[in-house]
Amino acid sequence: MYLAAGGLLDVNPGLLIWTIITFSIVVIILRIFAWNPIIHALDERAEKIHGDIEKAEQSRKDAEKTLAEYNQKLISAKDEAIAIVNEASADATRLKNKMLQETGEEIKTLKDNSIKDIELAKAKALQEVQAHIVELSVAVASQILKKNISANDHTAFIKDEISKIKSVK
């Protein structure tokens, strides 16, 4: 009985009209003051998100480009380092060959000079021996002959004889 007289399921036309009017006013107020700002804020947020996504995509592309440039520079630096090492090695080989050649030339020059010095010393020694032999021969000859022949005559005679002996060789 409680349900039959004024229960929850009873329709009250006055209350229904005021509920519809209140609901309509609330929807209009919300539409004017809340709905448009909410929609506007959501649109701005969507645009910001799209912009951030585009920026992130651009940043990714820039990072890939920078990485590619870095890799290219790294390869270039490696190639340059290899070229420098190869050039240094070639320079070292050239320097070594040049030093060996110069050393060989110096040794040959020293050898030639030494041979010339030996030949000059030998010639000088032979001249001294020949002069000494001439003097001894003159002394021996003058004692054998016991006569005083001039030293110039004996020297000329012995030099002639030595020349004859040299030409016979």
C-alpha positions as CSV (number, residue, x, y, z in Angstrom):
1,M,0.0,0.0,0.0
2,Y,2.7,2.2,0.4
3,L,3.5,1.7,-3.2
4,A,0.1,2.6,-4.3
5,A,-0.2,6.0,-2.6
6,G,2.7,8.3,-3.5
7,G,5.5,5.8,-4.2
8,L,8.5,6.1,-6.3
9,L,6.9,5.0,-9.4
10,D,4.1,7.6,-9.3
11,V,4.3,10.3,-12.0
12,N,4.0,13.9,-10.8
13,P,3.5,16.2,-13.8
14,G,4.6,19.4,-12.0
15,L,7.8,17.7,-10.8
16,L,8.4,16.3,-14.3
17,I,8.1,19.8,-15.9
18,W,10.4,21.3,-13.4
19,T,13.0,18.5,-13.8
20,I,13.0,19.0,-17.6
21,I,13.4,22.7,-17.2
22,T,16.2,22.4,-14.7
23,F,17.9,19.8,-16.8
24,S,17.7,22.0,-19.9
25,I,19.0,25.0,-18.0
26,V,22.0,22.9,-16.7
27,V,22.7,21.6,-20.2
28,I,22.6,25.1,-21.7
29,I,24.8,26.5,-18.9
30,L,27.2,23.6,-19.2
31,R,27.3,24.0,-23.0
32,I,28.0,27.8,-22.8
33,F,30.5,27.7,-19.9
34,A,32.0,24.2,-19.7
35,W,31.4,22.3,-22.9
36,N,33.1,24.7,-25.3
37,P,36.2,25.3,-23.1
38,I,36.5,21.5,-22.5
39,I,36.3,20.9,-26.3
40,H,38.7,23.7,-26.9
41,A,41.1,22.4,-24.3
42,L,40.9,18.9,-25.7
43,D,41.5,20.2,-29.3
44,E,44.5,22.2,-28.0
45,R,45.8,19.1,-26.2
46,A,45.4,17.0,-29.4
47,E,47.2,19.6,-31.5
48,K,50.0,19.7,-28.9
49,I,50.3,15.9,-28.9
50,H,50.4,15.9,-32.7
51,G,53.0,18.7,-32.6
52,D,55.1,16.7,-30.1
53,I,54.8,13.6,-32.2
54,E,56.0,15.6,-35.2
55,K,58.8,17.1,-33.2
56,A,59.8,13.7,-31.9
57,E,59.8,12.3,-35.5
58,Q,61.9,15.3,-36.7
59,S,64.3,14.8,-33.7
60,R,64.6,11.1,-34.6
61,K,65.3,12.0,-38.3
62,D,67.9,14.5,-37.1
63,A,69.5,12.0,-34.8
64,E,69.6,9.4,-37.6
65,K,71.2,12.1,-39.9
66,T,73.7,13.0,-37.2
67,L,74.5,9.4,-36.6
68,A,75.1,8.8,-40.3
69,E,77.3,11.9,-40.5
70,Y,79.2,10.7,-37.4
71,N,79.7,7.3,-39.0
72,Q,80.9,8.9,-42.2
73,K,83.3,11.1,-40.3
74,L,84.6,8.1,-38.3
75,I,85.2,6.2,-41.6
76,S,86.9,9.2,-43.0
77,A,89.1,9.6,-39.9
78,K,90.0,5.9,-40.1
79,D,90.9,6.2,-43.8
80,E,93.0,9.3,-43.0
81,A,94.7,7.6,-40.2
82,I,95.6,4.6,-42.4
83,A,96.9,7.0,-45.1
84,I,99.0,8.8,-42.5
85,V,100.4,5.5,-41.2
86,N,101.1,4.3,-44.8
87,E,102.8,7.6,-45.7
88,A,104.9,7.5,-42.5
89,S,105.9,3.9,-43.3
90,A,106.9,4.9,-46.9
91,D,108.8,7.9,-45.6
92,A,110.7,5.7,-43.2
93,T,111.5,3.2,-45.9
94,R,112.7,6.0,-48.2
95,L,114.8,7.5,-45.4
96,K,116.3,4.1,-44.6
97,N,117.2,3.5,-48.2
98,K,118.7,7.0,-48.6
99,M,120.7,6.5,-45.4
100,L,122.0,3.1,-46.6
101,Q,122.9,4.6,-50.0
102,E,124.7,7.5,-48.4
103,T,126.5,5.2,-46.0
104,G,127.6,3.0,-48.9
105,E,128.9,6.0,-50.8
106,E,130.8,7.2,-47.7
107,I,132.3,3.8,-47.2
108,K,133.3,3.6,-50.9
109,T,134.8,7.2,-50.6
110,L,136.7,6.2,-47.4
111,K,137.9,3.0,-49.1
112,D,139.1,4.9,-52.2
113,N,140.8,7.6,-50.1
114,S,142.5,4.9,-48.0
115,I,143.7,3.1,-51.1
116,K,145.0,6.4,-52.5
117,D,146.7,7.1,-49.2
118,I,148.3,3.6,-49.2
119,E,149.4,4.0,-52.8
120,L,151.0,7.4,-52.0
121,A,152.6,6.0,-48.8
122,K,153.9,3.1,-50.9
123,A,155.2,5.3,-53.6
124,K,156.9,7.6,-51.0
125,A,158.4,4.6,-49.3
126,L,159.7,3.3,-52.6
127,Q,161.2,6.6,-53.4
128,E,162.9,6.8,-50.0
129,V,164.2,3.2,-50.5
130,Q,165.4,4.0,-54.0
131,A,167.1,7.2,-52.7
132,H,168.7,5.2,-49.9
133,I,169.8,2.4,-52.3
134,V,171.3,5.1,-54.6
135,E,173.3,6.5,-51.7
136,L,174.4,3.1,-50.5
137,S,175.3,2.1,-54.0
138,V,177.4,5.2,-54.5
139,A,179.1,4.6,-51.2
140,V,179.8,0.9,-52.0
141,A,180.9,1.8,-55.5
142,S,183.2,4.5,-54.4
143,Q,184.8,2.2,-51.8
144,I,185.2,-0.6,-54.4
145,L,186.7,1.7,-57.0
146,K,188.6,3.7,-54.4
147,K,188.5,6.6,-56.4
148,N,186.5,9.8,-56.1
149,I,183.9,9.8,-58.7
150,S,181.5,12.7,-58.3
151,A,178.3,11.9,-56.4
152,N,176.2,13.4,-59.2
153,D,177.7,11.0,-61.8
154,H,177.0,8.0,-59.6
155,T,173.5,9.1,-58.8
156,A,172.7,9.6,-62.5
157,F,174.2,6.2,-63.3
158,I,172.2,4.4,-60.6
159,K,169.0,6.1,-61.5
160,D,169.5,5.0,-65.1
161,E,170.0,1.5,-63.9
162,I,166.9,1.5,-61.7
163,S,164.9,2.9,-64.6
164,K,166.1,0.1,-66.7
165,I,165.1,-2.4,-64.0
166,K,161.6,-0.8,-63.7
167,S,161.1,-0.9,-67.4
168,V,162.0,-4.6,-67.5
169,K,159.3,-5.4,-64.9
